[in-house]
Amino acid sequence: MLPPEGLLDEAREAAGDMYSAAMRVPKKQERGMALGEANAALRAALTDSETGESRYKESDVQQAIKQVTTEAMRRMLREEGLRSDGRGLDDVRPIRAEASFLPRTHGSALFTRGETQTMAVCTLGGKRDSQLLDDLDGGGNKHFYLQYSFPPSSVGEVGRTGAPGRREIGHGALAEKALRPALPTFESGDWGYVTRVESNITESNGSSSMASVCGGCLAMEDAGVPLRARVAGVAMGLVLPEEGGADEDAIILTDILGSEDALGEMDFKIAGSEEGVTAFQMDIKVEGITIGIMRRALEKAKHGRTHILGEMAKCNPPPRGELAESAPRIVKVPYPQELRAKIIGKGGETIQRIIAEAGVTEMSLDDGVCTIIAPDGTSVDKAVALLKPFTEVPEVGKVYENVMVKKVTPFGAFVEIVQGQDGLIHISDVAVERIDKVEDVLKEGDVVSAVMCVMITEKGQVRLSRKACLPGGDKTVAPAGPSHKELKAAAEKAAATIEIGQEFSGVKVVAVMPYGCFVSLSDGVDGLLHVSQFSEGRNGDARDYVQEGQTVD
């Protein structure tokens, strides 16, 4: 809709020169004051001297003001190649960057481009700090998210500050999409932290979302996030030629001001690294943009982006590039899957005790990996030390020191070699010399200086030897043999050939215990000859009558 006939001519004549002069003022606030004076002069010229009221509707006056202001800006661009702040068409505003701006944060950066500034903060956390999504796609969790804040004070206004509006959500989403490809993936385990970036706009004169990309990137580098590449963003503008003009006459503006966004035909935001584009968004106020104009805009945007990346490299002080002392520590400790229940404990008792004693924030068990998140390295080290006994698997041939006797039986003593894992020292392995009773050497509560693991059964039962750690003791360990399943199958097959009442002669003693001896009946089948069956009288210890390797008729 066009203003009423004659209104534009009156506006040009009454305040055209004032608008032209105002659009040449470099500073935003001063330019705003000059435009305000031009508006007041125009309104005064349009006021009826008798009634004191405007001769035109307010909406028509506003439209005329925008039109005259746009003409002043276009004239300056076309005739002089200059912009309001004195830059050329392809120039980027002066850039200043400072990392570690806030000492207590995990990562921070103050990024200033002209009169647009953001204070970006990066916060690292554990899995429970991820952002919970509840949407039509089924929801889920975001392990990287950027939140954008644009308070009224950033543009010199006073207003209510509450939940983020549509504009803030949109700008934050654009900056988040621009930065996400540069981050290592959380799911792959390359980066175990949930990463949150907050962009607080402290001053705005155009392209605050692209400033958020630059500031957010530096803040993450300051927090020690291992980015794949540095990312920057720039906003491009457009002033189309007069009707019938060629594409070559279109003016492409690099790093647009707020006024150039409002009065121009395009706001084309492009973010990426030196290698390529990671995100873009285009707002246009005309029916369409030709391929030729798009190509020129992309080429100029690449030059602008490269320049900004170069300025970011001059950040002073530079990003820390490592975890801050205040950042949480994450350590991943592998564990055998079969020990998961042992680590958790009854009703979660064990894992909760470790969390409380070590002072860690979180411990999670997932696919054989325990992830520990703690506020500092000391807590992590303590948690790892408390967890270690629950993740150890007994090894044949390994010596365990200072183990405590938990229980004594006639056939041996049970000792705890690691947390929650007992092993049996058979009576024959308690001492080098023969003993009649385990209690003669070991009692419940005693600490055994060293024992060796000599056998682990298919069922996970651990056989230990104290004798192997004593001078003159046998250090032979059991060789790896057939599995329990294979031995059971072979025994069942062999046992099928043996009948009750069948007699055997010339059998070999393969093992001797106080209560009897085991003799080999056939391949894979041993039988127990109890000491009470040695003779008709009362017999004592079987070891007094037979020896291993002896043949029994």
KOLMI-120841 format. One record per residue (C-alpha): z, x, y; residue number from 1; residue in three letters. Coordinates in Angstrom, 2 decimals. Each point is the difference from the previous one (the first is absolute). Example, Ala and Ser with C-alpha at 12.3 -4.5 7.8 and 13.67 -1.06 7.14 Angstrom:
# residues 2
       c3       c1       c2    n  res
     7.80    12.30    -4.50    1  ALA
    -0.66     1.37     3.44    2  SER
This chain:
# residues 553
       c3       c1       c2    n  res
     0.00     0.00     0.00    1  MET
    -1.01     1.37     3.39    2  LEU
     2.10    -0.31     3.18    3  PRO
    -1.11    -2.63     2.53    4  PRO
    -3.06     0.91     2.05    5  GLU
     0.87     2.13     3.01    6  GLY
     3.44     1.11    -1.28    7  LEU
    -1.19     3.40    -1.25    8  LEU
    -1.83     0.74     3.23    9  ASP
     3.13    -0.85     2.01   10  GLU
     2.12     2.19    -2.28   11  ALA
    -2.36     2.96     0.30   12  ARG
    -0.11    -0.29     3.76   13  GLU
     3.75    -0.55     0.45   14  ALA
     1.39     2.65    -2.35   15  ALA
    -2.87     1.79    -1.78   16  GLY
     0.71     3.32     1.71   17  ASP
     3.69    -0.31    -0.75   18  MET
    -0.69    -0.53    -3.71   19  TYR
    -2.35     2.99    -0.05   20  SER
     2.67     2.17     1.61   21  ALA
     2.73    -1.32    -2.29   22  ALA
    -2.01     0.83    -3.15   23  MET
    -0.08     3.65     1.12   24  ARG
     3.78     0.37     0.06   25  VAL
     0.91     2.30    -2.96   26  PRO
     3.53    -1.21    -0.77   27  LYS
     0.48    -3.33    -1.73   28  LYS
     2.91    -1.30     2.08   29  GLN
    -1.54     1.07     3.28   30  GLU
    -3.33    -1.49    -1.04   31  ARG
     1.79    -3.23    -0.88   32  GLY
     1.56    -0.12     3.47   33  MET
    -3.37     0.61     1.64   34  ALA
    -1.60    -2.77    -2.06   35  LEU
     2.89    -2.28     0.96   36  GLY
    -0.75     0.63     3.69   37  GLU
    -3.69    -0.76    -0.61   38  ALA
     0.96    -3.22    -1.79   39  ASN
     2.22    -1.02     2.91   40  ALA
    -2.78     0.67     2.49   41  ALA
    -2.45    -2.03    -2.07   42  LEU
     2.38    -2.94    -0.35   43  ARG
     0.64     0.05     3.73   44  ALA
    -3.73    -0.15     0.66   45  ALA
    -0.37    -2.95    -2.37   46  LEU
     2.86    -1.99     1.56   47  THR
    -0.80    -3.03     2.15   48  ASP
     1.38     0.65     3.50   49  SER
     0.94    -3.65     0.55   50  GLU
     1.61    -0.93    -3.33   51  THR
     1.23     3.46    -0.96   52  GLY
    -1.33    -0.53    -3.50   53  GLU
    -2.74     1.80    -1.92   54  SER
    -3.46    -1.50     0.20   55  ARG
    -0.55     0.81    -3.69   56  TYR
     1.89    -0.64    -3.21   57  LYS
     2.28     2.80    -1.14   58  GLU
    -1.99     0.48    -3.23   59  SER
    -3.18     0.49     2.03   60  ASP
     1.73     2.53     2.27   61  VAL
     1.25     1.95    -3.01   62  GLN
    -3.49     0.07    -1.44   63  GLN
    -1.43     1.25     3.28   64  ALA
     2.65     2.76     0.22   65  ILE
    -0.91     1.22    -3.50   66  LYS
    -3.69    -0.09     0.77   67  GLN
     0.28     1.97     3.25   68  VAL
     2.36     2.53    -1.61   69  THR
    -2.39     0.46    -2.93   70  THR
    -2.91     0.56     2.38   71  GLU
     1.98     2.68     1.86   72  ALA
     0.79     1.81    -3.27   73  MET
    -3.59    -0.24    -1.29   74  ARG
    -1.42     1.31     3.28   75  ARG
     2.22     3.04    -0.12   76  MET
    -0.91     0.69    -3.65   77  LEU
    -3.76    -0.43     0.44   78  ARG
    -0.49     1.60     3.38   79  GLU
     2.52     2.84    -0.21   80  GLU
     0.91     0.37    -3.67   81  GLY
     3.66    -0.13     0.97   82  LEU
     2.94    -2.09    -1.17   83  ARG
     3.09    -1.25     1.80   84  SER
     2.12     3.02    -0.95   85  ASP
    -2.75     2.45     0.99   86  GLY
    -1.19     0.83    -3.54   87  ARG
    -3.56     0.21    -1.18   88  GLY
    -1.36    -2.46    -2.56   89  LEU
     0.76     2.24    -3.02   90  ASP
     3.29     1.49     1.15   91  ASP
     3.31    -0.55    -1.78   92  VAL
     3.14    -0.30     2.11   93  ARG
     2.44     2.95     0.05   94  PRO
     2.08     0.18    -3.19   95  ILE
     3.53     1.30    -0.48   96  ARG
     1.85    -0.03    -3.33   97  ALA
     3.54     1.01    -0.90   98  GLU
     1.45    -0.08    -3.55   99  ALA
     3.69    -0.22    -1.03  100  SER
     0.59    -1.94     3.21  101  PHE
     2.99    -1.80    -1.56  102  LEU
     2.17     2.53    -1.87  103  PRO
     1.86    -2.40    -2.32  104  ARG
    -3.09    -1.75    -1.38  105  THR
    -1.82     1.11    -3.14  106  HIS
    -3.13     0.54     2.10  107  GLY
    -1.03    -0.88     3.56  108  SER
    -2.72     0.65     2.55  109  ALA
    -0.65    -0.91     3.62  110  LEU
    -3.73    -0.44     0.53  111  PHE
    -1.37    -0.53     3.51  112  THR
    -3.65    -0.62     0.90  113  ARG
    -0.44    -0.66     3.70  114  GLY
     2.23    -2.93     0.84  115  GLU
     0.40    -1.11    -3.61  116  THR
     2.99     1.33    -1.92  117  GLN
     1.62    -0.65    -3.35  118  THR
     3.26     1.21    -1.46  119  MET
    -0.71     0.11    -3.73  120  ALA
     2.75     0.31    -2.60  121  VAL
    -0.40     0.67    -3.73  122  CYS
     2.76    -1.03    -2.41  123  THR
     0.10     0.96    -3.68  124  LEU
     1.76    -2.00    -2.69  125  GLY
     0.18    -0.87    -3.67  126  GLY
    -1.70    -2.68    -2.05  127  LYS
     2.45    -2.68     1.09  128  ARG
    -1.08     0.62     3.64  129  ASP
    -3.56    -1.15    -0.69  130  SER
    -1.25    -3.05     1.87  131  GLN
     0.07    -3.14    -2.14  132  LEU
    -3.14    -2.10     0.24  133  LEU
    -0.08    -3.72    -0.72  134  ASP
    -3.54    -1.24     0.47  135  ASP
    -2.77    -2.00    -1.65  136  LEU
    -1.16     3.07    -1.94  137  ASP
     3.16     0.08    -2.07  138  GLY
     2.16     2.24     2.20  139  GLY
     1.17     3.47    -0.88  140  GLY
     1.41     3.02     1.83  141  ASN
    -1.45     2.23     2.71  142  LYS
     1.07     3.61    -0.20  143  HIS
    -1.56     0.88     3.35  144  PHE
     0.15    -2.28     3.01  145  TYR
    -0.33     0.33     3.76  146  LEU
     1.75    -2.25     2.48  147  GLN
    -1.26    -0.20     3.57  148  TYR
     2.13    -0.98     2.98  149  SER
    -1.44    -0.92     3.40  150  PHE
     2.85    -1.03     2.32  151  PRO
    -0.77    -1.60     3.38  152  PRO
     1.47     3.07     1.72  153  SER
    -2.93     2.10    -1.21  154  SER
    -2.23    -1.75     2.54  155  VAL
     2.64    -0.30     2.73  156  GLY
     1.03    -3.56    -0.81  157  GLU
     3.19    -1.81    -0.92  158  VAL
    -0.12    -2.42    -2.89  159  GLY
     1.61    -1.21    -3.18  160  ARG
     0.09     2.43    -2.90  161  THR
     0.10    -1.59    -3.42  162  GLY
    -1.92    -0.11    -3.24  163  ALA
    -3.37     1.80     0.11  164  PRO
    -2.87    -2.13     1.19  165  GLY
    -3.55    -0.26    -1.27  166  ARG
    -1.18     2.89     2.18  167  ARG
     2.77     2.35    -1.18  168  GLU
    -0.59    -0.86    -3.66  169  ILE
    -3.73     0.56     0.38  170  GLY
     0.30     3.32     1.81  171  HIS
     2.55     1.21    -2.54  172  GLY
    -2.23    -1.02    -2.92  173  ALA
    -2.96     1.89     1.50  174  LEU
     2.02     3.20     0.52  175  ALA
     1.48    -0.32    -3.51  176  GLU
    -3.44    -0.33    -1.58  177  LYS
    -1.21     3.01     1.97  178  ALA
     2.84     2.22    -1.27  179  LEU
     0.36    -1.22    -3.60  180  ARG
    -2.97     1.98    -1.47  181  PRO
     1.60     3.25     1.23  182  ALA
     3.23    -0.55    -1.93  183  LEU
     0.61     1.16    -3.58  184  PRO
     0.39    -2.99    -2.29  185  THR
     3.49    -1.16    -0.93  186  PHE
    -1.10    -1.48    -3.32  187  GLU
    -1.47     3.27    -1.30  188  SER
     3.25     1.84     0.63  189  GLY
    -1.57     2.44     2.49  190  ASP
     2.41    -1.23     2.66  191  TRP
     3.26    -1.61    -1.04  192  GLY
     1.07    -1.35     3.39  193  TYR
    -0.57    -3.41     1.49  194  VAL
    -1.38     0.81     3.47  195  THR
     0.56    -2.17     3.06  196  ARG
    -1.53     0.73     3.40  197  VAL
     1.09    -1.77     3.15  198  GLU
    -2.13     0.22     3.13  199  SER
     1.90    -0.89     3.15  200  ASN
    -2.36    -0.34     2.97  201  ILE
     1.80     1.21     3.12  202  THR
    -3.01    -0.16     2.35  203  GLU
    -3.39    -1.62    -0.42  204  SER
    -3.32     0.27     1.76  205  ASN
    -2.44    -0.63    -2.82  206  GLY
    -0.32     0.99    -3.64  207  SER
     3.67    -0.08    -0.99  208  SER
    -0.93    -0.72    -3.63  209  SER
    -2.03     3.23    -0.16  210  MET
     2.88     1.86     1.65  211  ALA
     2.15    -1.39    -2.85  212  SER
    -2.36     1.59    -2.50  213  VAL
     0.31     3.40     1.69  214  CYS
     3.74    -0.21     0.56  215  GLY
     0.65    -1.39    -3.48  216  GLY
    -1.99     2.83    -1.58  217  CYS
     2.00     2.67     1.87  218  LEU
     3.31    -1.74    -0.81  219  ALA
    -0.83     0.02    -3.72  220  MET
    -0.93     3.67     0.16  221  GLU
     3.31     0.64     1.74  222  ASP
     1.80    -1.81    -2.84  223  ALA
    -1.68     2.24    -2.57  224  GLY
    -2.44    -2.56    -1.43  225  VAL
    -2.79     2.02    -1.69  226  PRO
    -2.96    -1.74     1.63  227  LEU
    -3.46     0.59    -1.42  228  ARG
    -1.42     0.28     3.51  229  ALA
     1.00    -0.52     3.63  230  ARG
    -1.15    -3.34     1.41  231  VAL
    -0.74    -1.06     3.59  232  ALA
    -1.44    -3.07     1.67  233  GLY
    -2.01    -0.83     3.12  234  VAL
    -1.12    -3.23     1.66  235  ALA
    -3.60    -0.29     1.22  236  MET
    -1.29    -2.35     2.70  237  GLY
    -3.40    -1.42     0.95  238  LEU
    -1.76    -1.13     3.12  239  VAL
    -3.32    -1.64    -0.84  240  LEU
    -3.12     0.44     2.17  241  PRO
    -1.25    -2.75     2.23  242  GLU
    -1.97    -2.73    -1.71  243  GLU
    -3.21     1.44    -1.42  244  GLY
     1.29     3.60    -0.01  245  GLY
    -0.41     2.38    -2.94  246  ALA
     2.71     1.13    -2.37  247  ASP
    -0.16     3.45     1.55  248  GLU
     1.24    -1.53     3.27  249  ASP
     3.22    -1.24    -1.63  250  ALA
     3.03     2.02     1.09  251  ILE
     2.38     1.16    -2.75  252  ILE
     3.50     0.88     1.19  253  LEU
     2.36     2.31    -1.90  254  THR
     3.77    -0.65    -0.01  255  ASP
    -0.04    -3.15     2.11  256  ILE
     2.64    -1.11     2.50  257  LEU
     1.57    -3.43    -0.07  258  GLY
    -2.24    -1.14     2.87  259  SER
    -3.13     1.25    -1.78  260  GLU
     1.05    -1.97    -3.07  261  ASP
     0.53    -3.15     2.09  262  ALA
    -3.20     0.29     2.07  263  LEU
    -2.35     1.56    -2.56  264  GLY
    -1.92    -1.55    -2.90  265  GLU
     1.59     1.87    -2.91  266  MET
     3.22     1.49    -1.31  267  ASP
    -0.98     2.09    -3.03  268  PHE
     2.98     1.79    -1.59  269  LYS
    -0.85     2.76    -2.48  270  ILE
     2.49     2.20    -1.87  271  ALA
    -0.47     2.78    -2.51  272  GLY
     0.11     3.70    -0.76  273  SER
    -2.56     2.70     0.66  274  GLU
    -1.64    -0.96    -3.29  275  GLU
    -0.44    -3.73     0.49  276  GLY
     1.20    -3.40     1.19  277  VAL
     3.09    -1.61    -1.51  278  THR
     0.10    -3.26     2.01  279  ALA
    -1.77    -1.79     2.84  280  PHE
     0.15    -3.27     1.89  281  GLN
    -2.41    -1.51     2.49  282  MET
     0.62    -2.65     2.65  283  ASP
    -3.18    -1.10     1.77  284  ILE
    -0.61    -2.49     2.82  285  LYS
    -3.76    -0.34    -0.44  286  VAL
    -2.13    -1.58    -2.70  287  GLU
    -0.69     3.24    -1.81  288  GLY
    -0.38     3.76     0.08  289  ILE
    -3.22     1.69    -1.07  290  THR
    -0.17     2.72    -2.66  291  ILE
    -1.05     2.51     2.65  292  GLY
     3.07    -0.66     2.12  293  ILE
     2.25     0.15    -3.07  294  MET
    -1.46     3.35    -1.01  295  ARG
     0.61     1.44     3.47  296  ARG
     3.55    -1.36     0.05  297  ALA
     0.81     1.55    -3.38  298  LEU
    -1.42     3.38     1.02  299  GLU
     1.99     0.07     3.23  300  LYS
     3.12    -1.20    -1.83  301  ALA
    -0.29     2.94    -2.40  302  LYS
    -0.12     2.45     2.90  303  HIS
     2.99    -1.71     1.62  304  GLY
     1.96    -0.05    -3.26  305  ARG
    -0.70     3.68    -0.63  306  THR
     1.21     0.84     3.52  307  HIS
     3.22    -1.98    -0.54  308  ILE
     0.66     1.72    -3.33  309  LEU
    -0.37     3.33     1.78  310  GLY
     2.54    -1.07     2.62  311  GLU
     2.39    -1.19    -2.71  312  MET
    -0.18     3.48    -1.52  313  ALA
     1.50     1.28     3.28  314  LYS
     3.12    -2.15    -0.49  315  CYS
     2.97     1.87     1.48  316  ASN
     2.39     0.32    -1.69  317  PRO
    -2.15    -0.47    -3.11  318  PRO
     0.92    -2.31    -2.87  319  PRO
     2.73     1.43    -2.22  320  ARG
    -2.08    -0.37    -3.18  321  GLY
     3.05    -0.23    -2.28  322  GLU
     2.82    -2.40    -0.74  323  LEU
     2.60    -0.25     2.73  324  ALA
     3.65     0.63    -0.81  325  GLU
     0.65    -3.68     0.66  326  SER
    -2.71    -1.15    -2.43  327  ALA
     0.98    -1.22    -3.47  328  PRO
    -0.73     2.20    -3.00  329  ARG
    -1.90    -1.21    -3.05  330  ILE
     0.06     1.77    -3.36  331  VAL
    -1.66    -1.10    -3.23  332  LYS
     1.73     0.96    -3.26  333  VAL
    -1.85    -0.60    -3.28  334  PRO
     1.93    -1.40    -2.95  335  TYR
    -0.86    -1.07    -3.58  336  PRO
    -0.72    -3.72    -0.12  337  GLN
     2.38    -0.47    -2.92  338  GLU
     2.89     1.09     2.27  339  LEU
    -0.60    -2.72     2.60  340  ARG
     2.80    -2.24    -1.30  341  ALA
     2.35     2.99    -0.15  342  LYS
    -0.67     0.86     3.66  343  ILE
     0.53    -3.60     1.11  344  ILE
     3.14    -0.46    -2.05  345  GLY
     1.76    -3.20    -0.93  346  LYS
    -0.69    -2.54     2.74  347  GLY
    -1.41     2.77     2.20  348  GLY
     3.36     1.79     0.01  349  GLU
    -1.36     3.55    -0.44  350  THR
    -2.75    -0.07     2.61  351  ILE
     2.21    -1.79     2.52  352  GLN
     2.71     2.62    -0.51  353  ARG
    -2.49     2.80     0.68  354  ILE
    -1.20    -1.77     3.17  355  ILE
     3.57    -0.44     1.25  356  ALA
     1.23     3.52    -0.86  357  GLU
    -3.08     1.79     1.36  358  ALA
    -0.33    -2.17     3.11  359  GLY
    -3.71    -0.67    -0.59  360  VAL
    -1.81    -3.01     1.41  361  THR
    -2.06    -1.02    -2.99  362  GLU
    -0.77     0.94    -3.62  363  MET
    -2.83    -1.67    -1.87  364  SER
    -1.33     0.51    -3.53  365  LEU
    -3.70    -0.48    -0.55  366  ASP
    -2.24     1.25    -2.84  367  ASP
     2.15     2.96    -0.91  368  GLY
     0.68     1.11     3.58  369  VAL
     3.27    -0.45     1.86  370  CYS
    -0.58    -0.13     3.77  371  THR
     3.03     1.01     2.06  372  ILE
     0.13    -0.77     3.73  373  ILE
     2.84     1.49     2.01  374  ALA
     0.88     0.56     3.66  375  PRO
     0.16     3.79    -0.45  376  ASP
    -0.68     2.82    -2.42  377  GLY
     3.66     0.39    -1.02  378  THR
     0.14    -3.56    -1.29  379  SER
    -3.25     0.51    -1.91  380  VAL
     1.28     3.17    -1.67  381  ASP
     3.21    -1.74    -1.03  382  LYS
    -1.87    -2.98    -1.42  383  ALA
    -2.33     2.27    -1.99  384  VAL
     3.01     1.87    -1.42  385  ALA
     1.71    -3.27    -0.99  386  LEU
    -3.23    -1.32    -1.53  387  LEU
    -0.89     3.13    -1.97  388  LYS
     2.34    -0.58    -2.96  389  PRO
    -1.50    -3.46    -0.51  390  PHE
    -3.56     1.33    -0.09  391  THR
     0.53     2.93    -2.37  392  GLU
    -1.43    -0.27    -3.49  393  VAL
     1.62     2.17    -2.72  394  PRO
    -2.19     2.88    -1.19  395  GLU
     0.15     1.71    -3.36  396  VAL
     1.08     3.63     0.48  397  GLY
     1.64    -0.64     3.36  398  LYS
     3.59     1.15     0.53  399  VAL
     2.40    -2.36     1.81  400  TYR
     3.09     1.51     1.58  401  GLU
     3.48    -1.37     0.66  402  ASN
    -0.41    -3.25    -1.91  403  VAL
     2.95    -2.28    -0.68  404  MET
     1.02    -1.34    -3.39  405  VAL
    -0.08    -3.80     0.20  406  LYS
     0.92    -0.88    -3.58  407  LYS
     1.04     1.78    -3.22  408  VAL
    -0.89    -1.33    -3.47  409  THR
     0.44     1.40    -3.54  410  PRO
    -3.65     1.11    -0.06  411  PHE
    -0.23     1.49     3.49  412  GLY
     0.61    -0.29     3.74  413  ALA
    -1.96    -1.92     2.64  414  PHE
    -0.45     1.73     3.34  415  VAL
    -1.69    -1.12     3.22  416  GLU
    -2.78     2.50     0.83  417  ILE
    -1.39    -1.90     2.99  418  VAL
     1.11    -3.13     1.81  419  GLN
    -0.07    -2.88    -2.47  420  GLY
    -1.45     2.10    -2.85  421  GLN
     2.19     0.97    -2.97  422  ASP
    -0.81     2.36    -2.83  423  GLY
     1.62     0.74    -3.35  424  LEU
     1.38     3.39    -0.99  425  ILE
     0.14    -0.31    -3.79  426  HIS
     3.05     1.49    -1.69  427  ILE
    -2.24     2.66    -1.55  428  SER
    -1.12     1.05     3.51  429  ASP
     3.41     0.10     1.67  430  VAL
     0.81     3.61    -0.96  431  ALA
    -1.55     3.01    -1.70  432  VAL
     2.66    -0.08    -2.69  433  GLU
     0.59    -2.99    -2.22  434  ARG
     2.57    -2.52     1.26  435  ILE
     1.68    -2.89    -1.79  436  ASP
     0.63    -2.21     3.00  437  LYS
    -1.77    -0.33     3.34  438  VAL
     3.39    -0.46     1.69  439  GLU
     0.92     3.56    -1.01  440  ASP
    -2.49     1.23     2.65  441  VAL
    -0.87    -2.88     2.32  442  LEU
     2.03    -2.84     1.44  443  LYS
    -0.94    -2.91     2.21  444  GLU
    -0.11     1.10     3.64  445  GLY
    -0.68     3.66    -0.81  446  ASP
    -2.78     1.78     1.92  447  VAL
    -2.45     1.90    -2.18  448  VAL
    -1.38     3.01     1.82  449  SER
    -3.48    -0.24    -1.56  450  ALA
    -1.95    -1.98    -2.60  451  VAL
    -3.64     0.17    -1.05  452  MET
    -2.23    -2.99    -0.72  453  CYS
    -1.37     0.63    -3.48  454  VAL
    -1.55    -3.36    -0.86  455  MET
    -1.04    -3.31     1.57  456  ILE
    -0.68    -2.82    -2.45  457  THR
    -2.73    -2.59     0.31  458  GLU
     2.59    -2.45     1.25  459  LYS
     1.05     2.40     2.76  460  GLY
     3.24     1.16    -1.65  461  GLN
     0.92     3.54     1.09  462  VAL
     1.34     2.59    -2.45  463  ARG
     1.88     2.89     1.60  464  LEU
     1.39     3.30    -1.21  465  SER
     2.99     1.85     1.40  466  ARG
    -0.38     2.62    -2.73  467  LYS
    -3.43     0.99     1.37  468  ALA
     1.61     1.13     3.25  469  CYS
     2.67     2.12    -1.68  470  LEU
    -0.38     3.63    -1.12  471  PRO
    -1.52     0.04    -3.50  472  GLY
    -1.06    -3.67     0.25  473  GLY
    -3.31    -1.33    -1.30  474  ASP
    -2.30    -0.76     2.92  475  LYS
    -2.70    -1.63    -2.13  476  THR
    -1.19    -3.33     1.32  477  VAL
    -1.61    -2.76    -1.99  478  ALA
    -3.79     0.24     0.04  479  PRO
    -2.03    -2.98     1.07  480  ALA
    -0.76    -1.97    -3.14  481  GLY
    -1.42    -3.39    -0.96  482  PRO
     0.98    -2.95     2.10  483  SER
     2.69    -2.42    -1.10  484  HIS
    -2.66    -2.59    -0.75  485  LYS
    -1.96     2.42    -2.17  486  GLU
     3.11     1.12    -1.89  487  LEU
     1.06    -3.59    -0.61  488  LYS
    -3.40    -0.94    -1.38  489  ALA
    -0.04     3.03    -2.31  490  ALA
     3.53    -0.72    -1.20  491  ALA
    -0.82    -3.65    -0.78  492  GLU
    -3.06     1.09    -1.94  493  LYS
     1.97     2.57    -2.02  494  ALA
     2.99    -2.32    -0.53  495  ALA
    -2.31    -2.56    -1.60  496  ALA
    -0.29     2.38    -2.98  497  THR
     3.79     0.31    -0.48  498  ILE
     1.97    -2.50    -2.05  499  GLU
     3.72    -0.71    -0.25  500  ILE
     1.44     1.86    -3.00  501  GLY
    -2.71     2.66     0.06  502  GLN
     1.31     3.50    -0.70  503  GLU
    -1.03     3.19     1.81  504  PHE
     0.61     3.58    -1.10  505  SER
    -0.63     3.33     1.68  506  GLY
     0.21    -1.49     3.50  507  VAL
     0.51     2.30     2.97  508  LYS
     2.84    -0.35     2.52  509  VAL
    -1.54    -0.24     3.50  510  VAL
     3.14    -0.64     2.08  511  ALA
     3.76     0.10    -0.52  512  VAL
     2.54    -2.12     1.87  513  MET
     3.76    -0.32    -0.53  514  PRO
    -0.56    -3.41    -1.59  515  TYR
    -2.83     1.03    -2.36  516  GLY
    -3.39     1.63    -0.25  517  CYS
    -3.60    -1.10     0.39  518  PHE
    -2.40     0.86    -2.83  519  VAL
    -3.78    -0.19    -0.04  520  SER
    -1.22    -2.60    -2.53  521  LEU
    -3.69     0.24     0.90  522  SER
    -2.20     0.81     2.98  523  ASP
     1.36    -1.84     2.99  524  GLY
     2.94    -1.55    -1.88  525  VAL
     3.54     1.40     0.13  526  ASP
     3.02    -1.58    -1.61  527  GLY
     3.70     0.23     0.76  528  LEU
     2.29     1.22    -2.75  529  LEU
     3.45    -1.01     1.25  530  HIS
     2.87     2.41    -0.67  531  VAL
     1.78    -2.69    -2.04  532  SER
    -2.89     0.17    -2.48  533  GLN
     0.28     3.76    -0.59  534  PHE
     2.56    -0.41    -2.81  535  SER
     2.42    -2.52    -1.43  536  GLU
     3.01     1.45     1.78  537  GLY
     0.83    -0.23     3.70  538  ARG
    -2.15     2.44     1.93  539  ASN
     0.57     1.52     3.44  540  GLY
    -2.59     1.45     2.37  541  ASP
    -3.50     0.01    -1.51  542  ALA
    -0.63     3.42     1.47  543  ARG
     2.51     1.42    -2.46  544  ASP
    -2.26    -0.98    -2.92  545  TYR
    -3.65     0.35     1.05  546  VAL
    -2.11     2.00     2.42  547  GLN
    -3.31    -0.66     1.71  548  GLU
    -2.91     1.14    -2.23  549  GLY
     1.99    -0.39    -3.22  550  GLN
    -1.63    -1.81    -2.95  551  THR
     1.96    -2.86    -1.56  552  VAL
    -0.59    -0.78    -3.67  553  ASP
